[in-house]
Amino acid sequence: MSVINVQNLTRDYGAGRGIFDVSFSIEKGEVFGFLGPNGAGKTTTIRHLMGFLKSQSGKCSVEGLDCWKDSATIQARLGYVPGEISFFDDMTGDEYLAFMEKYRRIGTDSRKNELLDFFELDPRGKIKKMSKGMKQKLGLVTAMMHDPDVLIFDEPTSGLDPLMQSRFVEFVEAEKKRGKTILLSSHMFEEVERTCDRIGIIRNGKLVAVDSVEALRKRHVRSYTVTLDTKELAASFANDFGGLLDGQKVTVMTKQSLEEIFMNYYGGEKND
């Protein structure tokens, strides 16, 4: 059984907004990238997984539990970083983390100090005085300090500087090796390429592609043919760039980056 399972999930807000017949699954130990611009349906899908929304049709489950009926159990087990994190701003970071430890009954199994060190966060100050990046780090520590087996990240590196974005990628890679199951919704193509086994691309509430990065690249190969002045130049060019030689013509095949593939799906009808 898949750890995360989404089957024909639909929630129609009208005027073409919402999600429509969305289906995908995520296996144990897999990192699944969820790509799409704002308003495409990523967060709506994630809110169903968290049990914040009830689907109009279709269903979804986490570790075999129904996301709507068993939402309290699911929320207690997994780690979740929302796109917009809300805190008790009058608390210090320390007070907030202690509150969440008691709420989750973590006890001595907390990874709090390990994560604070890893993300270089000093939680002693008031949350309302923290920068956006510090609040994002606090959200990451809160989501992961109980060492959950399932992690759901909705734009987790928003507000982090490039160093901390790279540090987050390192963390995801390490958690993957530990067998964690991760859903990563992100606009950062590099972090998705580095960490994700498969990728789902959502457009206007519908999944338009679900596959590995390599398989997507194979489906989106570009071909360029150039004509050189002489056969000798053509042969040299073909040798240098791995092209297919035909007299004075050379055809070169190139794989696209994940960002280029993504833009194909959002470039209009000609790219559908």
C-alpha positions as CSV (number, residue, x, y, z in Angstrom):
1,M,0.0,0.0,0.0
2,S,1.3,3.5,-0.9
3,V,2.0,5.7,2.1
4,I,0.2,8.7,0.5
5,N,-2.6,7.9,-1.9
6,V,-4.8,10.4,-3.8
7,Q,-7.6,9.0,-5.9
8,N,-9.7,11.1,-8.3
9,L,-9.7,14.0,-5.8
10,T,-12.1,16.9,-6.9
11,R,-13.1,20.1,-5.3
12,D,-14.7,22.7,-7.6
13,Y,-14.8,26.3,-6.4
14,G,-16.4,27.4,-9.7
15,A,-15.0,29.5,-12.6
16,G,-12.4,26.8,-13.3
17,R,-10.9,27.1,-9.8
18,G,-10.1,24.1,-7.7
19,I,-8.7,20.6,-8.3
20,F,-10.2,18.1,-10.7
21,D,-9.8,14.3,-10.7
22,V,-6.3,14.5,-9.2
23,S,-4.7,11.1,-8.7
24,F,-1.2,10.1,-7.6
25,S,0.5,8.0,-5.0
26,I,3.8,8.2,-3.0
27,E,5.7,5.1,-1.8
28,K,7.6,4.6,1.4
29,G,11.0,6.3,1.2
30,E,10.1,8.3,-1.9
31,V,10.4,12.1,-2.4
32,F,7.6,13.4,-4.6
33,G,7.9,16.9,-6.1
34,F,4.7,18.8,-6.7
35,L,5.1,21.6,-9.2
36,G,2.7,24.3,-10.4
37,P,2.3,28.1,-10.2
38,N,0.2,29.9,-7.6
39,G,-3.4,29.0,-8.0
40,A,-2.8,25.7,-9.8
41,G,-4.1,23.5,-7.0
42,K,-1.0,22.4,-5.0
43,T,-2.1,23.9,-1.7
44,T,-5.7,22.8,-2.1
45,T,-4.5,19.2,-2.7
46,I,-2.3,19.4,0.4
47,R,-5.1,20.8,2.5
48,H,-7.1,17.7,1.6
49,L,-4.2,15.5,2.7
50,M,-4.1,17.3,6.0
51,G,-7.9,16.9,6.6
52,F,-8.5,20.7,6.4
53,L,-10.8,20.3,3.5
54,K,-13.4,17.6,2.6
55,S,-13.4,16.5,-1.0
56,Q,-16.5,16.8,-3.2
57,S,-15.6,13.5,-4.8
58,G,-12.6,11.1,-4.7
59,K,-10.6,10.3,-1.6
60,C,-7.1,10.5,-0.1
61,S,-5.2,8.6,2.6
62,V,-2.0,8.7,4.5
63,E,-0.6,5.4,5.9
64,G,-3.9,3.8,5.2
65,L,-5.9,6.4,7.2
66,D,-8.7,8.4,5.6
67,C,-7.5,12.0,5.5
68,W,-10.9,13.5,6.5
69,K,-12.2,10.9,9.0
70,D,-8.8,10.3,10.6
71,S,-7.4,13.8,10.3
72,A,-6.5,14.2,14.0
73,T,-4.4,11.0,14.0
74,I,-2.7,11.9,10.7
75,Q,-1.9,15.5,11.9
76,A,-0.3,14.1,15.1
77,R,1.9,11.7,13.2
78,L,3.2,13.6,10.2
79,G,5.3,16.7,9.8
80,Y,3.8,19.6,7.9
81,V,5.1,23.0,6.8
82,P,2.3,25.2,5.3
83,G,2.9,27.8,2.7
84,E,2.0,30.5,5.2
85,I,3.0,29.7,8.8
86,S,1.1,31.2,11.8
87,F,2.6,31.5,15.2
88,F,1.7,32.8,18.7
89,D,3.8,36.0,18.1
90,D,4.0,37.0,21.7
91,M,5.8,33.8,22.6
92,T,9.5,33.4,22.2
93,G,10.7,30.6,19.9
94,D,11.7,28.5,22.9
95,E,8.3,28.9,24.5
96,Y,6.6,27.9,21.2
97,L,8.7,24.9,20.7
98,A,8.1,23.8,24.3
99,F,4.4,24.3,23.8
100,M,4.5,22.1,20.7
101,E,6.5,19.4,22.4
102,K,3.9,19.2,25.2
103,Y,1.1,19.3,22.6
104,R,2.6,16.4,20.6
105,R,3.8,14.6,23.8
106,I,7.2,14.2,22.3
107,G,9.2,14.0,25.6
108,T,12.9,12.9,25.4
109,D,12.6,11.8,21.7
110,S,12.6,15.3,20.4
111,R,15.1,16.2,17.7
112,K,14.6,19.9,18.6
113,N,18.2,20.7,19.5
114,E,19.7,18.7,16.6
115,L,17.5,20.7,14.2
116,L,18.1,24.1,15.8
117,D,21.8,23.4,15.3
118,F,21.4,22.2,11.8
119,F,19.4,25.2,10.7
120,E,21.4,27.6,12.8
121,L,18.4,29.0,14.6
122,D,18.6,30.8,18.0
123,P,14.9,30.5,19.3
124,R,15.3,32.7,22.4
125,G,13.8,35.9,20.9
126,K,10.2,36.9,20.5
127,I,8.6,35.4,17.4
128,K,7.1,38.8,16.4
129,K,10.6,40.2,16.1
130,M,12.0,37.4,14.0
131,S,12.7,37.8,10.3
132,K,10.8,35.8,7.7
133,G,13.7,33.5,7.3
134,M,13.9,32.8,11.1
135,K,10.2,32.1,11.2
136,Q,10.6,29.7,8.4
137,K,13.3,27.9,10.2
138,L,11.1,27.8,13.3
139,G,8.4,26.2,11.2
140,L,10.7,23.6,9.9
141,V,12.0,22.6,13.4
142,T,8.4,22.5,14.7
143,A,7.3,20.2,11.8
144,M,10.2,17.8,12.2
145,M,11.3,17.6,15.8
146,H,9.0,14.6,16.6
147,D,10.8,12.7,13.8
148,P,7.7,11.8,11.7
149,D,7.8,9.1,9.0
150,V,5.8,11.3,6.6
151,L,6.7,14.9,5.7
152,I,4.5,17.3,3.7
153,F,6.3,20.6,2.7
154,D,4.4,23.4,1.0
155,E,7.0,25.9,-0.3
156,P,9.3,25.1,2.7
157,T,12.3,27.3,1.7
158,S,10.3,30.4,1.2
159,G,12.2,33.2,2.9
160,L,15.4,31.2,3.4
161,D,18.7,32.5,2.0
162,P,20.6,30.4,-0.5
163,L,22.8,28.8,2.1
164,M,19.8,27.6,4.2
165,Q,18.0,26.5,1.0
166,S,21.0,24.2,0.3
167,R,21.0,23.1,3.9
168,F,17.3,22.1,3.6
169,V,18.1,20.1,0.5
170,E,20.8,18.3,2.5
171,F,18.2,17.5,5.2
172,V,15.7,16.1,2.7
173,E,18.4,13.9,1.2
174,A,19.4,12.6,4.6
175,E,15.7,12.0,5.6
176,K,15.2,10.1,2.3
177,K,18.0,7.8,3.2
178,R,16.3,7.2,6.6
179,G,13.2,5.9,4.7
180,K,11.0,9.0,5.2
181,T,8.2,9.6,2.7
182,I,8.1,13.2,1.5
183,L,5.8,15.4,-0.5
184,L,7.6,18.5,-1.6
185,S,5.6,21.4,-3.2
186,S,8.1,24.0,-4.4
187,H,9.0,26.7,-6.9
188,M,12.7,25.9,-6.6
189,F,13.5,23.7,-9.5
190,E,17.1,23.0,-8.3
191,E,15.9,21.6,-5.0
192,V,13.3,19.5,-6.7
193,E,15.8,18.1,-9.2
194,R,18.3,17.3,-6.5
195,T,15.9,15.5,-4.1
196,C,12.8,14.1,-5.9
197,D,12.3,10.6,-7.3
198,R,9.2,11.6,-9.2
199,I,7.4,14.8,-10.0
200,G,3.8,15.8,-10.5
201,I,3.0,18.9,-12.5
202,I,-0.4,20.4,-11.9
203,R,-2.0,22.9,-14.2
204,N,-5.4,24.6,-13.8
205,G,-6.3,22.0,-11.1
206,K,-5.4,19.0,-13.2
207,L,-2.3,16.8,-13.1
208,V,-0.7,17.0,-16.6
209,A,2.4,14.9,-15.9
210,V,3.6,12.4,-13.2
211,D,7.0,10.8,-13.8
212,S,10.6,10.8,-12.9
213,V,12.8,13.8,-13.9
214,E,14.7,11.6,-16.3
215,A,11.6,10.2,-17.9
216,L,10.2,13.7,-18.4
217,R,13.5,14.8,-20.0
218,K,13.3,11.8,-22.4
219,R,9.8,12.9,-23.4
220,H,10.9,16.5,-24.0
221,V,14.0,16.2,-26.2
222,R,14.8,19.0,-28.5
223,S,16.5,18.4,-31.9
224,Y,18.7,21.0,-33.7
225,T,20.1,20.5,-37.2
226,V,22.9,22.7,-38.4
227,T,24.6,22.8,-41.8
228,L,28.4,23.4,-41.9
229,D,30.5,24.7,-44.8
230,T,32.4,21.5,-45.3
231,K,32.1,17.8,-44.5
232,E,35.3,18.1,-42.4
233,L,33.8,20.9,-40.3
234,A,30.6,18.9,-39.9
235,A,32.5,15.8,-38.8
236,S,34.4,17.9,-36.2
237,F,31.2,19.5,-34.9
238,A,29.5,16.1,-34.7
239,N,32.4,14.7,-32.8
240,D,32.6,17.6,-30.3
241,F,28.8,17.7,-29.6
242,G,27.8,14.1,-30.0
243,G,25.7,14.9,-33.1
244,L,24.4,12.7,-35.9
245,L,26.4,13.3,-39.1
246,D,24.8,13.4,-42.6
247,G,27.2,15.0,-45.1
248,Q,27.5,18.6,-44.1
249,K,24.5,18.4,-41.8
250,V,24.7,17.6,-38.0
251,T,21.7,16.9,-35.8
252,V,22.2,17.3,-32.1
253,M,19.6,16.1,-29.5
254,T,19.4,18.0,-26.2
255,K,17.5,17.2,-23.0
256,Q,15.7,20.1,-21.3
257,S,16.1,21.2,-17.7
258,L,13.2,20.7,-15.3
259,E,12.4,24.4,-15.5
260,E,12.2,24.2,-19.3
261,I,10.0,21.2,-19.1
262,F,7.8,23.0,-16.6
263,M,7.5,26.0,-18.9
264,N,6.4,23.7,-21.8
265,Y,3.3,22.8,-19.8
266,Y,2.6,26.5,-19.1
267,G,3.6,27.9,-22.5
268,G,0.1,27.8,-24.1
269,E,-1.8,25.3,-26.2
270,K,1.0,24.9,-28.6
271,N,3.0,23.2,-25.9
272,D,0.3,20.9,-24.5
